[in-house]
Amino acid sequence: MAEQLKRPNTVTSRRGFYVKMRLNGKQNQLLEKKNPYFRFYKWILWLSLSLYFLTSFFISHKPIPLSKTHFSKSPSTVASRALFESSSSASTNSSSLPPKKKKQSRRHLLKDLKIFVYDLPPKYNSDWLANERCSNHLFASEVAIHRAIANDDDVRTYDPYEADFFFVPVYVACNFSTVNGFPAIGHARTLISSAIQLISTSYPFWNRSQGADHVFVASHDFGSCFHTLEDRAIEDGVPEFMKRSIVLQTFGVKHRHPCQEVENVVIPPYVSPASVQRTLEKAPVNGRRDIWAFFRGKMEVNPKNVSGRYYSKKVRTVIWRKFSGDRRFYLQRQRFAGYQSEIVRSTFCLCPLGWAPWSPRLVESVALGCVPVIIADGIRLPFPAAVPWPEISLTVAESDVGKLGKILDHVAATNLSTIQRNLWDPEVRRALLFNEEIQEGDATWQVLYALARKLDRSRRTVRVSDQ
């Protein structure tokens, strides 16, 4: 009995603790006689302890009710405060972005397209890459398309007899002038003619179609006319040896033009995807935009008459004269290597014509989420099936450039948010950027899609369909 009294009355366990009470029988009887309520208190105590342990058990082992799934789907379910605030914060930051679309493969749209890439001597392409600018400047789509197709084993075929089209990789925009640093393309016709002479004497494929299933890139001011000034380009026209071929060119207008008198696909000028990505890592497309209207580039105060023509048809001159004193317009005439950081801060980006109607600003504005304001009458824009230009940009007539302030004011007060929501769709940005390896939906993929719609020019496809 003495040993039992020495034992502790409290026992601990890992799940908590409980108190063990021990009452002597005789002492109980004496207490009950002295106090008639003692028994009642004792039972109340035991009942309380029992309920406590029973409740603790059910709380610790609470089963999932069968109706839980029903409540989680019900719109009346009340989320926890933390979850609600987190979701609200995320939706606030992304409310202006379009909803993510479920990705579905569109490979079938290319219709098992096969392209044979001619392996030309280095003087036609790779030798020009010694100058790093060759693969990075605004005309570099000729390099990017060549690399992307050459790296794609699904599209590229090494068997010319199973090819739908034949790609002729000649780089003509990498001969940079030692005077002003701009590409000089006076050698383009000679270089391409030489390449055609080579493949037509080494392979039978050019001669059997007269080049109708052969593809070239002409990423210059006036495409396959190969001249920087329009009057000279029109005078020279498309070389006779290319007129039956397919030309991927940056130049395109809606009206008849001598530099379009060839089967052509309008492509975007080259903008480095890596530079766009670096800019967006610092400032997302739906971030703060503190510049209302932006343009950086050549704006002549007193435009020069060059062969009876004025640069930009004086449009840029009007912009400078009319709006350089307007604080809402951020206009700069000097070059600045970090200008993409200005585009991503801008709401409207002016894209006026230069010598040609197109410019890399079209791509840079879209890629960095700035609404492009296109001032180039009759311009034909790249990949309209993939890029909804009327929904993501503004078009202002050259004759209305003096009213630009009022036009932008009206848009800002009416449908700007809708335009931005359409513009910020990542699929739109992807469609205008060339990658070294083809990504579904990117600019090279759009080129392939355009070629797949011209398979009636393919000898292989026509031959198979006739069988």
Salt bridges, closest charged atoms under 4 A:
GLU32 OE1 - ARG39 NH2 3.18
GLU85 OE2 - ARG81 NH2 3.11
ASP152 OD1 - ARG107 NH2 3.57
ASP154 OD2 - ARG107 NH2 3.77
ASP164 OD2 - ARG460 NH2 2.81
ASP213 OD1 - HIS214 ND1 2.95
GLU230 OE2 - HIS257 NE2 2.85
GLU230 OE1 - ARG309 NH1 3.57
GLU240 OE1 - LYS243 NZ 3.67
GLU263 OE2 - LYS454 NZ 2.56
GLU263 OE1 - ARG457 NH1 3.84
ASP290 OD2 - ARG288 NH1 3.42
ASP290 OD1 - ARG345 NE 3.02
GLU300 OE2 - LYS298 NZ 3.64
GLU300 OE2 - LYS304 NZ 3.93
ASP326 OD2 - ARG328 NH2 2.94
GLU342 OE2 - ARG296 NH2 2.80
GLU398 OE1 - LYS313 NZ 3.99
ASP400 OD1 - LYS403 NZ 3.53
ASP409 OD2 - ARG328 NH1 2.94
ASP425 OD2 - LYS101 NZ 3.11
GLU427 OE1 - ARG106 NH2 3.53
GLU427 OE2 - ARG430 NH1 2.62
GLU436 OE2 - ARG147 NH1 3.47
GLU440 OE2 - ARG106 NE 3.64
